[in-house]
């Protein structure tokens, strides 16, 4: 009997709690904020998926944070109204300081943990960059354990132009610049290009003993080819760039020219990158003496000593396989010195058996073989390897 009475009392408490919660929601949803009626996030999500209420829902505001408040629409007039509505919604979010909204604003901070391994060419650059603002009065911990800008232990919500967010912007740019340089370096290290200027034919090889990976007309395949002005292969290369003003300037300028070729790169984007370039260089010069090569790690988790040992192990392993395994086929690349500048070259002219670099292939083709422009590709010729 006692257990039955207790179960009844517990059931009544649950029912009362549900009634109170529903009443609070009803009261809350009846409230207005600057002329907009508040609705629950759940109700807003249902409205968002109903095409017939897309205009009507602009009279409401979800009482919480919604990262994507609208569904797609081709109605330009509707989008203009949505943009005006969104400005008001941001004011509402700033006033109410919802934790989820606060967490979303942390995404632009260098201490944000969720983006620590976002790059395929990642090393602990964040930790290195933080050495410039760490001091005894302010111990900055990475990653940050407080994912809410409104409760930031470093006061980053007090000032729009704050250090941790600026460092994140710098981090994005320098990491992208080094990644781009690494990609261009890999292109030079891992490919050989055979060019027949007289027949206007190009073939690209990752291993010169086998069939080409790419082929086609010379102009189409070589016009966009470039190698990094400063090769990035190892931790030593990264350290040299981060601690040398001229090298860092070269890597960043190379990246800026690369991004300017994208259609999505606006004039404001280019202006921002150029402005940030000087700040990045000045900042790394200021922390130059605090950067230790032993502290740098690359994406696979290896530090400087471990990387050197890795290369030695790989070299010994290749030597052992070549001596003991008849079926072992290490990659073979072809390269030499450019016939015009004597620098690294991986473009082989099959007409006169010389090497030319990415900067001089046009000059060699024109002067030696009267190569001026590429003819249209013949589909029958392009498919000769199939």
C-alpha positions as CSV (number, residue, x, y, z in Angstrom):
1,X,0.0,0.0,0.0
2,X,2.9,2.3,0.9
3,X,4.5,1.7,-2.5
4,X,1.3,2.5,-4.3
5,X,0.8,5.8,-2.4
6,X,4.4,6.7,-3.2
7,X,3.9,5.9,-6.9
8,X,0.8,8.1,-7.0
9,X,2.5,11.0,-5.3
10,X,5.5,10.7,-7.7
11,X,3.1,10.6,-10.7
12,X,1.3,13.8,-9.4
13,X,4.6,15.6,-9.0
14,X,5.7,14.7,-12.6
15,X,2.3,15.9,-13.9
16,X,2.5,19.1,-12.0
17,X,6.0,19.8,-13.3
18,X,4.8,19.2,-16.9
19,X,1.9,21.5,-16.4
20,X,4.1,24.3,-15.1
21,X,6.6,23.8,-17.9
22,X,3.9,24.0,-20.5
23,X,2.4,27.0,-18.9
24,X,5.8,28.8,-18.9
25,X,6.3,28.0,-22.6
26,X,2.8,29.3,-23.4
27,X,3.5,32.5,-21.4
28,X,6.9,32.9,-23.0
29,X,5.6,32.3,-26.5
30,X,3.0,35.0,-25.9
31,X,5.7,37.6,-25.2
32,X,6.9,40.2,-27.7
33,X,10.4,41.4,-28.4
34,X,10.6,44.6,-30.4
35,X,7.3,43.8,-32.1
36,X,8.2,40.2,-32.8
37,X,6.3,37.3,-31.2
38,X,8.5,34.8,-29.4
39,X,8.2,31.1,-30.3
40,X,10.1,28.0,-29.1
41,X,13.0,26.8,-31.2
42,X,11.1,23.5,-31.8
43,X,8.1,25.4,-33.3
44,X,10.5,27.6,-35.4
45,X,12.1,24.5,-36.9
46,X,8.7,23.2,-38.0
47,X,7.8,26.6,-39.5
48,X,11.1,26.7,-41.4
49,X,10.2,23.6,-43.4
50,X,6.8,24.8,-44.4
51,X,7.0,26.7,-47.7
52,X,3.6,28.5,-47.2
53,X,4.7,30.3,-44.0
54,X,8.1,31.7,-45.1
55,X,6.8,35.3,-45.2
56,X,4.6,34.9,-42.1
57,X,7.5,33.6,-39.9
58,X,9.3,36.9,-40.2
59,X,6.8,38.2,-37.6
60,X,8.3,35.8,-35.1
61,X,11.6,35.2,-33.3
62,X,12.8,31.8,-32.0
63,X,13.4,32.1,-28.2
64,X,16.9,30.5,-28.5
65,X,19.8,30.1,-30.9
66,X,19.2,28.7,-34.4
67,X,22.4,28.4,-36.5
68,X,20.5,28.3,-39.8
69,X,17.1,30.0,-39.3
70,X,15.9,29.8,-42.8
71,X,15.4,27.2,-45.6
72,X,16.6,27.9,-49.1
73,X,14.4,30.2,-51.3
74,X,14.8,31.7,-54.8
75,X,12.6,34.6,-53.8
76,X,15.0,37.7,-53.8
77,X,12.4,39.9,-52.1
78,X,12.1,37.4,-49.3
79,X,15.8,37.2,-48.8
80,X,16.0,41.0,-48.5
81,X,13.3,40.9,-45.8
82,X,15.2,38.0,-44.1
83,X,18.4,40.0,-44.0
84,X,16.6,42.8,-42.2
85,X,15.0,40.3,-39.8
86,X,18.4,38.7,-39.1
87,X,19.9,42.0,-37.9
88,X,17.1,42.2,-35.3
89,X,17.6,38.5,-34.4
90,X,21.3,39.2,-33.7
91,X,20.4,42.0,-31.3
92,X,18.0,39.6,-29.5
93,X,20.8,36.9,-29.2
94,X,23.3,39.5,-27.9
95,X,20.8,40.7,-25.3
96,X,19.7,37.2,-24.1
97,X,23.2,35.7,-24.2
98,X,22.2,32.1,-25.0
99,X,25.0,29.6,-24.2
100,X,24.8,28.0,-27.6
101,X,25.1,31.3,-29.3
102,X,28.0,32.1,-27.1
103,X,29.7,28.9,-28.1
104,X,29.2,29.7,-31.8
105,X,31.0,33.0,-31.3
106,X,34.0,31.2,-29.9
107,X,34.6,29.7,-33.4
108,X,36.7,32.6,-34.3
109,X,39.0,32.2,-31.3
110,X,42.5,30.6,-31.6
111,X,41.7,28.6,-28.4
112,X,38.7,26.9,-30.0
113,X,39.5,23.1,-29.6
114,X,37.2,21.8,-32.3
115,X,39.3,23.2,-35.1
116,X,42.7,22.1,-33.8
117,X,43.2,19.4,-36.5
118,X,41.3,21.0,-39.3
119,X,44.3,21.1,-41.7
120,X,45.9,18.2,-43.4
121,X,49.2,20.0,-42.9
122,X,48.9,20.8,-39.3
123,X,51.6,21.3,-36.7
124,X,51.2,22.8,-33.3
125,X,51.3,26.4,-34.6
126,X,48.6,27.5,-32.2
127,X,50.7,26.7,-29.2
128,X,53.7,28.5,-30.8
129,X,51.7,31.6,-31.6
130,X,50.3,31.8,-28.0
131,X,53.8,32.3,-26.7
132,X,53.6,35.9,-27.8
133,X,50.7,36.8,-25.5
134,X,51.3,34.5,-22.6
135,X,52.6,36.1,-19.4
136,X,52.7,35.6,-15.6
137,X,49.5,37.7,-15.1
138,X,47.4,35.8,-17.7
139,X,48.0,32.1,-18.1
140,X,46.2,31.1,-21.3
141,X,45.3,27.5,-21.7
142,X,44.8,25.7,-24.9
143,X,42.3,24.3,-25.7
144,X,39.9,26.5,-23.8
145,X,37.5,24.7,-21.5
146,X,34.9,27.5,-21.6
147,X,33.0,27.4,-24.9
148,X,30.8,30.5,-24.3
149,X,32.0,33.9,-25.3
150,X,29.8,35.5,-22.7
151,X,31.7,33.7,-19.9
152,X,35.1,34.0,-21.5
153,X,37.9,33.8,-18.8
154,X,40.0,36.2,-20.9
155,X,37.4,38.8,-21.5
156,X,37.3,38.5,-25.2
157,X,33.6,39.5,-25.4
158,X,34.5,43.0,-24.2
159,X,36.4,44.1,-27.3
160,X,35.7,43.3,-30.9
161,X,39.3,43.7,-31.9
162,X,40.8,41.3,-29.4
163,X,44.1,39.4,-29.5
164,X,42.8,35.8,-29.5
165,X,40.5,36.4,-32.4
166,X,43.2,38.3,-34.3
167,X,45.6,35.4,-33.7
168,X,43.1,32.9,-35.1
169,X,42.9,35.0,-38.3
170,X,46.6,35.0,-38.5
171,X,46.7,31.2,-37.9
172,X,44.3,30.6,-40.7
173,X,46.4,32.6,-43.2
174,X,49.9,31.3,-42.3
175,X,48.7,27.7,-42.1
176,X,47.0,28.0,-45.5
177,X,50.1,29.6,-46.9
178,X,52.4,26.8,-45.7
179,X,50.0,24.2,-46.9
180,X,50.0,25.7,-50.3
181,X,53.8,25.8,-50.4
182,X,53.8,22.2,-49.3
183,X,51.5,21.2,-52.1
184,X,53.6,23.0,-54.7
185,X,56.7,21.4,-53.3
186,X,55.1,17.9,-53.5
187,X,54.2,18.6,-57.1
188,X,57.9,19.2,-57.9
189,X,59.1,16.3,-55.8
190,X,56.6,13.7,-57.0
191,X,56.1,14.4,-60.7
192,X,58.0,14.5,-64.0
193,X,56.7,16.2,-67.1
194,X,57.6,15.1,-70.6
195,X,56.9,17.7,-73.2
196,X,57.0,17.5,-77.0
197,X,56.8,21.1,-78.2
198,X,56.9,20.2,-81.9
199,X,53.8,18.0,-81.6
200,X,52.2,20.1,-78.8
201,X,52.0,17.1,-76.5
202,X,52.3,16.8,-72.7
203,X,52.6,13.8,-70.3
204,X,52.8,13.9,-66.5
205,X,54.3,11.0,-64.5
206,X,54.4,10.1,-60.9
207,X,56.8,7.2,-61.9
208,X,58.6,7.6,-65.2
209,X,58.7,3.8,-65.7
210,X,55.0,3.5,-66.1
211,X,52.2,5.1,-68.1
212,X,51.5,8.9,-67.5
213,X,48.9,10.1,-65.0
214,X,48.0,13.1,-67.1
215,X,48.3,14.1,-70.7
216,X,47.1,16.6,-73.2
217,X,48.2,19.8,-75.0
218,X,51.2,21.6,-73.6
219,X,49.6,25.0,-72.9
220,X,46.6,23.6,-71.1
221,X,48.7,21.5,-68.7
222,X,51.7,23.7,-68.1
223,X,50.1,27.1,-68.0
224,X,49.0,26.7,-64.4
225,X,52.0,24.8,-63.2
226,X,54.2,26.4,-60.6
227,X,56.5,25.3,-57.8
228,X,57.0,26.8,-54.4
229,X,59.5,29.6,-54.3
230,X,60.6,28.2,-51.0
231,X,60.3,24.4,-50.7
232,X,58.4,23.1,-47.6
233,X,59.2,19.5,-46.9
234,X,60.4,19.1,-43.3
235,X,60.1,20.7,-39.9
236,X,63.4,22.4,-40.6
237,X,61.9,24.1,-43.6
238,X,58.9,25.3,-41.4
239,X,61.2,26.6,-38.7
240,X,63.3,28.5,-41.3
241,X,60.2,30.2,-42.7
242,X,58.7,31.1,-39.3
243,X,62.0,32.7,-38.0
244,X,63.0,34.6,-41.2
245,X,61.2,37.8,-42.2
246,X,62.1,37.5,-45.9
247,X,61.1,33.8,-46.2
248,X,57.8,34.4,-44.4
249,X,57.1,37.4,-46.7
250,X,57.8,35.2,-49.8
251,X,55.5,32.3,-48.6
252,X,52.7,34.7,-47.8
253,X,53.0,36.7,-51.0
254,X,52.9,33.4,-52.9
255,X,49.7,32.4,-51.2
256,X,48.1,35.9,-51.8
257,X,48.7,35.5,-55.5
258,X,47.3,32.0,-55.5
259,X,44.0,33.1,-53.7
260,X,43.6,36.1,-56.0
261,X,43.0,33.7,-58.9
262,X,39.8,32.4,-57.3
263,X,36.5,33.8,-58.4
264,X,35.2,33.6,-54.8
265,X,38.1,36.0,-53.7
266,X,36.5,39.4,-53.5
267,X,38.4,42.8,-53.5
268,X,37.7,43.0,-49.8
269,X,39.2,39.6,-49.2
270,X,42.4,40.5,-51.1
271,X,42.6,43.8,-49.2
272,X,42.2,42.0,-45.9
273,X,44.9,39.4,-46.7
274,X,47.3,42.1,-47.7
275,X,46.7,44.0,-44.5
276,X,47.1,40.9,-42.4
277,X,50.3,40.0,-44.1
278,X,52.3,42.8,-42.4
279,X,50.7,42.0,-39.0
280,X,51.7,38.3,-39.4
281,X,55.3,39.0,-40.3
282,X,55.7,41.6,-37.5
283,X,54.2,39.2,-35.0
284,X,56.4,36.3,-35.9
285,X,59.5,38.5,-35.9
286,X,58.5,39.6,-32.3
287,X,58.3,36.0,-31.1
288,X,61.2,34.7,-33.2
289,X,63.5,34.0,-30.2
290,X,60.7,32.0,-28.5
291,X,60.1,29.6,-31.4
292,X,62.1,26.4,-30.8
293,X,62.5,23.8,-33.5
294,X,62.0,21.1,-30.9
295,X,58.5,22.4,-30.2
296,X,57.3,22.2,-33.9
297,X,55.2,19.1,-34.8
298,X,53.7,18.1,-38.1
299,X,50.4,16.5,-39.0
300,X,51.4,13.0,-38.2
301,X,52.5,13.9,-34.7
302,X,56.3,13.7,-35.3
303,X,58.6,16.3,-33.8
304,X,62.0,17.4,-35.2
305,X,64.1,14.4,-33.9
306,X,61.4,11.9,-34.7
307,X,61.0,13.2,-38.2
308,X,64.8,12.9,-38.9
309,X,64.7,9.3,-37.6
310,X,61.7,8.6,-39.8
311,X,63.5,9.7,-42.9
312,X,66.6,7.6,-42.0
313,X,64.4,4.5,-41.4
314,X,62.6,5.0,-44.7
315,X,65.9,5.3,-46.5
316,X,67.3,2.1,-44.9
317,X,64.0,0.3,-45.6
318,X,64.2,1.2,-49.3
319,X,67.8,0.1,-49.5
320,X,67.0,-3.3,-47.9
321,X,64.0,-3.9,-50.3
322,X,66.1,-3.0,-53.4
323,X,68.7,-5.6,-52.3
324,X,66.4,-8.3,-51.1
325,X,63.1,-8.1,-53.0
326,X,63.2,-8.5,-56.8
327,X,59.6,-7.3,-57.1
328,X,60.2,-4.0,-55.2
329,X,59.5,-1.0,-57.3
330,X,60.4,2.3,-55.7
331,X,59.0,5.4,-57.4
332,X,61.4,6.9,-59.9
333,X,61.2,10.6,-60.7
334,X,63.1,12.6,-63.3
335,X,64.6,16.0,-62.8
336,X,67.6,18.1,-63.6
337,X,69.0,21.6,-63.9
338,X,67.2,24.1,-66.1
339,X,69.0,24.7,-69.3
340,X,68.4,28.4,-69.0
341,X,68.8,29.3,-65.3
342,X,70.4,26.1,-63.9
343,X,67.8,25.8,-61.1
344,X,65.6,22.8,-60.3
345,X,63.6,21.6,-63.3
346,X,61.2,18.7,-63.7
347,X,60.0,19.5,-67.3
348,X,61.8,17.4,-69.8
349,X,61.9,18.5,-73.5
350,X,61.8,15.4,-75.5
351,X,62.7,17.2,-78.7
352,X,66.2,18.2,-77.6
353,X,66.7,16.1,-74.4
354,X,67.1,19.0,-71.9
355,X,65.4,20.1,-68.7
356,X,63.5,23.4,-68.3
357,X,61.9,24.8,-65.2
358,X,58.4,26.2,-64.7
359,X,59.6,29.7,-65.3
360,X,61.4,29.1,-68.6
361,X,59.5,26.4,-70.5
362,X,57.7,29.0,-72.6
363,X,60.9,30.8,-73.5
364,X,62.6,27.5,-74.4
365,X,59.6,26.4,-76.5
366,X,59.4,29.6,-78.4
367,X,63.1,30.2,-79.0
368,X,64.1,26.6,-79.8
369,X,61.0,25.0,-81.2
370,X,58.9,28.1,-82.4
371,X,56.2,27.0,-80.0
372,X,53.7,29.9,-79.7
373,X,50.3,28.6,-78.7
374,X,48.4,25.4,-78.1
375,X,46.1,24.0,-80.8
376,X,42.7,22.7,-79.8
377,X,42.9,19.2,-78.3
378,X,41.8,16.4,-80.6
379,X,39.6,14.0,-78.6
380,X,40.9,11.0,-80.6
381,X,44.5,11.9,-79.6
382,X,43.6,12.6,-75.9
383,X,42.0,9.1,-75.6
384,X,45.0,7.2,-77.0
385,X,45.8,5.7,-73.6
386,X,42.3,4.2,-73.1
